[in-house]
Amino acid sequence: METMENIDVVGMWVTADGYIRQELLPNGRYDEARGSRRSAYTGSYTVTGSHLDYVDDTGFTATGDIRDGVLYHEHLVLYREEKKA
């Protein structure tokens, strides 16, 4: 069976308008801000290839997929924020 290498997802992902900011941390946790509301959602995530499974700290689950460098997370489209030099 062929194994697929997991995509590196660690970093900040943002919607085009900047309203939603989802930080995927290297320890498998995420912290999502919405507008001025910091840590609106927090939880854990796992990566399998280019697919993400999320479990919010309240127990809510969601999924996401990275295609062509874009994170499609349920109804959201998020772009990786470039690291500042």
C-alpha positions in Angstrom: 0.0 0.0 0.0 1.3 3.4 -1.0 1.6 6.0 1.8 1.0 9.6 1.2 3.2 12.2 2.9 1.4 14.7 5.1 1.3 18.2 3.8 2.9 20.9 6.1 0.0 22.9 7.3 1.6 24.7 10.3 1.1 28.4 10.2 -1.5 31.1 9.9 -4.3 30.7 7.4 -6.7 33.6 6.7 -9.8 34.3 4.6 -9.4 36.8 1.7 -11.0 39.5 3.8 -8.8 38.7 6.9 -11.9 38.3 9.1 -11.1 34.7 10.0 -7.6 33.8 11.1 -6.9 30.1 11.8 -3.5 29.3 13.3 -2.4 25.7 13.0 0.2 25.0 15.6 3.0 22.4 15.4 1.6 20.5 18.4 -1.6 19.6 16.6 -3.7 22.4 18.2 -5.5 25.2 16.4 -6.6 28.7 17.5 -9.2 30.5 15.3 -9.9 34.2 15.6 -13.0 35.8 14.1 -12.9 39.6 13.7 -11.8 41.1 17.0 -12.7 37.9 18.9 -9.5 36.1 19.7 -9.6 32.4 20.3 -13.2 32.2 19.1 -12.6 28.5 18.5 -9.8 26.2 19.7 -9.2 22.5 19.5 -7.0 19.9 17.9 -6.4 18.7 14.3 -4.8 15.8 12.5 -3.4 15.7 9.0 -3.7 12.7 6.7 -2.1 13.5 3.4 -3.8 16.8 2.4 -6.9 16.2 4.5 -7.5 17.7 7.9 -9.8 16.5 10.7 -10.7 19.0 13.4 -12.1 18.5 16.9 -13.2 21.7 18.6 -12.7 21.8 22.4 -16.5 21.7 22.7 -16.6 18.4 20.7 -17.7 19.9 17.4 -16.0 18.3 14.4 -15.1 19.6 11.0 -12.9 18.7 8.0 -10.7 20.5 5.6 -8.6 19.8 2.5 -5.7 21.6 1.0 -5.8 21.9 -2.8 -3.2 23.9 -4.7 -2.0 25.6 -1.5 -5.5 26.7 -0.5 -7.3 25.4 2.7 -10.9 24.5 2.1 -12.3 24.2 5.6 -16.0 23.4 5.5 -17.6 26.6 3.9 -14.4 28.7 4.3 -11.6 29.3 1.9 -8.3 30.2 3.7 -4.9 31.2 2.3 -1.6 30.7 4.0 -0.3 33.9 5.4 3.3 34.6 4.2 5.8 34.6 7.0 7.4 38.0 7.6 11.1 38.1 6.9 
